């Protein structure tokens, strides 16, 4: 606990004044917030204290069917894919404006859902969402094919067309960033979509659905079904009327997603899976800089990053000195309430993440 996490009487300091009102807990289908078909809900847990934050609608196959139906109707008969690209871009830019107007509330939602640093959410994650939307808003009217000269008598041409209905399955480590890295390009292309956020971090996704509606995104273009991967996620990946699925998560689940896509309607698949990224330290390195960077590679976003530096290889001659410096800095790393501006690392998003992580052995010797 850092010194500013206790009040003058020595009691733990809380930052509950930053916790926002939870406004949206229902599924978002065809432009409306609705209960799940079965009326089920599940708890979201604040990783800072293990307490229940909210009860969120638990969608399953029946709810996914309704969301896909809305997305299909919006794609086949709605204005979004038929709208000139610059008009889609204007709506996306308005969406970005609304995100910036609600930056504190959105950052706080990711903090109480994922344990992410509130300061980092305000400085990086939420601004990145707006930037991502504006980038693809600018690209929306620049999607075009080519005319190819085949011979004196013949020419060919290519057309770039929206895929159709896209299923997006979002991970829990970057709930805002990954939402828009998937949703924004699909919007620019004229696709419609069904989004399933991770069950650990659904709150910001539902707020973004509300802002999309407010920005003028037509009903059915963005649908959000909260629920579990084994039910709602599986229903999306195997749905016969979903044209493409985009998944970020573990390699193990990625295989399941690809298999489901292949055995259903052979839908297109985009996978961003886990990694085991190495950091290599040689004896000509500045050890102070090297340990700073290696530590950041390990602990950035609590280590919940697919490209985290989860393996550190150190040349034998500097191994002991490097290890000593790294452990000294690691022990001093400020961990605590993610609303505390002096803290650099909040709690893991869920308790079993801690149990799955490797023992605290940062270094391996590299010989030769």
C-alpha positions in Angstrom: 0.0 0.0 0.0 1.4 3.4 -0.9 1.6 6.1 1.8 -1.3 8.1 0.4 -3.6 5.1 0.5 -4.1 5.6 4.3 -5.9 8.5 6.0 -4.5 10.3 9.0 -5.9 7.6 11.3 -4.2 4.8 9.4 -7.4 3.5 7.9 -7.3 2.4 4.2 -8.2 5.3 1.9 -11.0 4.7 -0.6 -11.7 6.4 -3.9 -15.4 5.6 -4.1 -16.1 9.2 -5.2 -14.7 8.3 -8.6 -17.1 5.3 -9.0 -19.8 6.2 -11.5 -23.5 5.4 -11.5 -24.1 2.2 -13.6 -26.6 3.4 -16.2 -26.7 0.5 -18.7 -26.9 -3.2 -17.8 -29.2 -4.6 -20.5 -28.5 -6.0 -23.9 -28.5 -3.5 -26.7 -30.3 -4.9 -29.7 -31.8 -3.0 -32.7 -31.2 0.4 -31.0 -32.9 -0.5 -27.7 -31.7 -1.7 -24.3 -33.6 -5.0 -23.6 -33.7 -7.8 -21.1 -32.3 -11.2 -22.1 -35.0 -13.6 -23.5 -34.7 -15.8 -20.4 -34.4 -12.8 -18.0 -31.1 -14.0 -16.6 -28.4 -11.8 -15.3 -24.8 -12.2 -14.0 -22.7 -10.2 -11.6 -19.8 -7.9 -12.5 -17.2 -7.7 -9.8 -15.0 -4.7 -8.9 -11.5 -6.2 -8.7 -10.4 -3.5 -6.2 -12.5 -5.0 -3.4 -14.3 -8.1 -4.8 -17.7 -6.5 -4.4 -20.5 -6.8 -6.9 -20.7 -3.7 -9.1 -23.8 -4.5 -11.1 -26.0 -7.3 -12.4 -25.8 -7.4 -16.2 -28.2 -9.1 -18.6 -26.9 -12.6 -19.6 -27.5 -13.2 -23.2 -27.3 -16.6 -24.9 -28.2 -18.2 -28.3 -31.7 -16.8 -28.4 -30.4 -13.3 -27.8 -27.7 -13.7 -30.3 -30.3 -14.8 -32.8 -32.2 -11.6 -32.2 -29.1 -9.4 -32.5 -28.0 -11.1 -35.7 -31.4 -10.7 -37.1 -31.3 -7.0 -36.4 -27.8 -6.7 -37.9 -28.9 -8.6 -41.0 -31.9 -6.4 -41.5 -29.8 -3.3 -41.1 -27.3 -4.6 -43.6 -29.7 -5.9 -46.2 -32.3 -3.1 -46.0 -30.9 -0.3 -43.8 -29.2 2.9 -44.8 -25.7 2.3 -43.3 -24.1 0.3 -46.1 -25.8 2.4 -48.7 -24.8 5.7 -47.2 -22.0 7.6 -48.9 -18.8 7.1 -47.0 -18.4 10.7 -46.0 -21.8 10.5 -44.3 -20.7 7.4 -42.3 -17.6 9.4 -41.4 -19.6 12.3 -40.1 -21.6 10.1 -37.8 -18.4 8.3 -36.6 -16.8 11.7 -35.9 -19.8 12.6 -33.8 -19.5 9.3 -32.0 -15.9 10.3 -31.2 -16.9 13.7 -29.9 -19.4 12.1 -27.5 -16.7 9.7 -26.2 -14.5 12.7 -25.3 -17.4 14.4 -23.6 -17.8 11.4 -21.3 -14.1 10.6 -20.8 -14.1 10.5 -17.0 -17.2 8.2 -16.7 -15.9 5.8 -19.4 -12.4 5.6 -17.8 -14.0 4.9 -14.4 -16.1 2.1 -15.9 -13.0 0.3 -17.2 -11.4 0.9 -13.8 -14.1 -0.8 -11.8 -14.5 -3.5 -14.3 -10.9 -4.4 -15.2 -8.8 -2.8 -12.5 -7.2 -0.5 -15.1 -5.5 2.7 -13.9 -8.0 5.5 -14.0 -5.2 7.9 -15.1 -4.2 5.7 -17.9 -7.8 5.3 -19.1 -8.2 9.1 -19.2 -4.8 9.7 -20.9 -4.6 6.7 -23.3 -7.5 4.2 -23.6 -10.5 6.6 -24.0 -8.7 9.2 -26.2 -7.4 6.3 -28.3 -11.0 5.2 -28.9 -11.9 8.7 -30.2 -8.7 8.8 -32.3 -9.5 5.3 -33.8 -13.0 6.4 -34.7 -11.8 9.6 -36.4 -9.1 7.7 -38.3 -11.6 5.3 -39.8 -14.1 8.1 -40.3 -11.5 9.6 -42.6 -11.1 6.3 -44.4 -14.8 5.7 -44.9 -15.0 7.7 -48.2 -11.7 6.3 -49.5 -12.7 2.7 -50.0 -12.5 2.0 -53.7 -11.5 -0.6 -56.2 -9.3 -0.5 -59.3 -9.8 -0.5 -63.1 -7.3 -2.8 -64.7 -6.2 -2.7 -68.4 -6.3 -6.3 -69.6 -5.7 -5.7 -73.3 -6.6 -3.2 -76.0 -10.1 -4.6 -76.1 -10.7 -5.7 -72.5 -10.5 -4.2 -69.0 -11.3 -5.5 -65.6 -12.2 -3.9 -62.4 -12.3 -4.7 -58.7 -14.9 -3.6 -56.1 -14.4 -3.4 -52.4 -17.7 -4.2 -50.6 -18.6 -4.6 -47.0 -18.5 -8.1 -45.7 -21.9 -8.0 -44.1 -22.7 -9.0 -40.5 -19.6 -9.2 -38.4 -19.3 -10.8 -34.9 -16.8 -9.1 -32.6 -15.6 -10.9 -29.4 -13.7 -8.5 -27.2 -11.2 -9.4 -24.5 -11.1 -8.2 -20.9 -7.6 -6.7 -20.8 -8.3 -3.7 -23.1 -12.1 -3.5 -23.2 -12.3 0.0 -24.7 -9.3 -0.2 -27.1 -10.2 -3.5 -28.5 -13.9 -2.5 -28.9 -13.0 0.3 -31.3 -10.1 -1.5 -33.0 -12.8 -4.0 -34.2 -15.9 -1.8 -34.4 -14.4 1.3 -36.1 -13.1 -0.3 -39.3 -16.3 -2.4 -39.7 -18.4 0.8 -39.4 -16.3 2.6 -41.9 -16.7 -0.3 -44.4 -20.5 -0.2 -44.0 -20.8 -3.5 -42.1 -23.2 -4.2 -39.3 -22.2 -6.1 -36.2 -22.9 -8.0 -33.0 -20.4 -7.3 -30.2 -19.8 -9.6 -27.3 -17.7 -8.0 -24.6 -15.9 -10.2 -22.1 -18.1 -11.1 -19.2 -15.6 -9.6 -16.8 -15.8 -6.1 -18.5 -19.2 -5.4 -20.1 -20.0 -2.0 -18.7 -18.1 0.3 -21.1 -19.3 -1.6 -24.2 -22.9 -0.9 -23.2 -22.2 2.8 -22.6 -20.6 2.9 -26.1 -23.7 1.4 -27.6 -25.7 4.2 -26.0 -23.3 6.9 -27.4 -23.5 5.3 -30.9 -27.3 5.6 -30.8 -26.9 9.2 -29.6 -24.4 10.0 -32.4 -26.9 8.9 -35.1 -25.8 5.3 -35.9 -28.9 3.6 -37.3 -30.6 0.9 -35.3 -29.2 -2.5 -35.9 -25.8 -1.4 -37.0 -24.2 -2.0 -33.5 -25.7 -4.6 -31.3 -24.1 -5.6 -27.9 -24.9 -9.0 -26.3 -23.3 -9.4 -22.9 -22.8 -13.0 -21.6 -20.4 -15.8 -21.5 -18.1 -17.2 -24.2 -19.4 -20.7 -24.0 -22.9 -19.5 -24.8 -23.2 -16.1 -26.4 -19.7 -16.3 -27.9 -20.2 -19.7 -29.2 -23.6 -18.7 -30.8 -21.9 -15.9 -32.7 -19.0 -18.0 -34.0 -21.3 -20.8 -35.2 -24.2 -18.6 -36.5 -25.1 -19.2 -40.1 -26.0 -15.6 -40.7 -22.8 -14.1 -39.4 -20.4 -13.4 -42.3 -17.2 -12.8 -40.4 -16.0 -13.2 -36.8 -13.2 -11.2 -35.2 -11.8 -12.6 -32.0 -9.1 -11.5 -29.6 -8.1 -13.9 -26.8 -6.3 -17.1 -26.0 -4.8 -19.4 -28.6 -6.9 -22.2 -27.2 -10.2 -20.4 -27.7 -9.0 -19.1 -31.1 -8.8 -22.7 -32.3 -12.4 -23.2 -31.2 -13.5 -20.1 -33.0 -11.8 -21.1 -36.2 -13.3 -24.6 -36.0 -16.8 -23.2 -35.4 -16.5 -20.8 -38.3 -15.4 -23.5 -40.6 -18.1 -26.0 -39.7 -20.9 -23.5 -39.9 -21.0 -21.3 -43.0 -17.2 -21.1 -43.6 -17.3 -17.5 -42.4 -14.3 -15.3 -42.6 -12.1 -15.2 -39.4 -9.8 -12.6 -37.9 -7.8 -13.9 -34.9 -5.5 -12.0 -32.5 -4.2 -14.5 -30.1 -1.8 -14.8 -27.1 1.9 -14.5 -27.2 5.0 -15.3 -25.1 7.2 -12.4 -26.0 10.9 -12.5 -25.1 13.1 -9.6 -23.9 16.9 -10.1 -24.5 19.5 -8.2 -22.5 23.1 -8.3 -23.6 26.2 -7.3 -21.7 26.7 -4.0 -23.6 23.3 -2.7 -22.4 22.8 0.1 -19.9 21.5 -2.0 -17.1 19.4 0.8 -15.5 17.6 1.5 -18.7 17.4 -2.2 -19.5 15.8 -3.0 -16.1 13.4 -0.1 -16.4 12.2 -1.3 -19.8 12.1 -5.0 -18.9 10.0 -4.2 -15.8 7.6 -2.1 -17.8 7.3 -5.0 -20.3 6.3 -7.3 -17.4 4.0 -5.1 -15.4 2.4 -2.8 -18.0 -1.4 -3.1 -17.7 -0.7 -5.5 -14.8 0.9 -7.9 -17.3 -2.4 -8.4 -19.0 -1.1 -7.8 -22.4 -0.7 -10.2 -25.3 2.7 -8.8 -26.1 3.9 -8.5 -22.5 7.6 -9.2 -22.0 6.9 -12.4 -20.2 10.3 -14.0 -20.8 13.6 -12.2 -20.0 16.9 -13.6 -21.4 20.0 -12.1 -19.9 23.6 -12.7 -21.0 25.4 -14.7 -18.4 28.1 -12.2 -17.4 25.5 -9.6 -16.2 22.8 -11.9 -15.0 23.3 -11.5 -11.3 23.6 -7.7 -11.4 20.5 -7.4 -13.7 18.4 -9.7 -11.5 19.3 -7.7 -8.4 18.4 -4.4 -10.0 15.2 -5.8 -11.5 13.9 -7.3 -8.2 14.8 -4.1 -6.3 12.7 -2.0 -8.8 9.9 -4.6 -8.8 9.6 -4.6 -5.0 9.3 -0.8 -5.1 6.6 -0.8 -7.9 3.5 1.1 -6.5 0.6 -1.3 -6.5 -2.8 -0.3 -5.1 -6.2 1.3 -5.9 -6.2 2.1 -9.6 -8.0 5.4 -8.8 -5.0 6.5 -6.8 -2.9 8.8 -9.0 0.4 7.6 -7.4 -0.3 4.0 -8.1 1.2 2.4 -11.2 -0.6 -1.0 -11.1 -4.1 -2.0 -10.0 -5.5 -5.4 -9.2 -5.8 -8.2 -11.7 -9.1 -8.3 -13.5 -10.0 -11.6 -11.8 -8.6 -13.7 -9.1 -7.8 -16.8 -11.2 -5.5 -14.6 -13.4 -3.1 -14.4 -10.4 -3.1 -18.2 -10.0 -2.5 -18.7 -13.7 0.5 -16.4 -13.9 4.0 -17.8 -13.5 5.9 -17.7 -10.3 7.9 -14.5 -9.9 11.0 -15.6 -11.7 11.8 -12.9 -14.2 15.2 -13.9 -15.6 16.7 -16.8 -17.5 20.3 -17.1 -18.3 21.3 -17.0 -21.9 24.6 -18.6 -22.6 27.1 -18.0 -25.4 
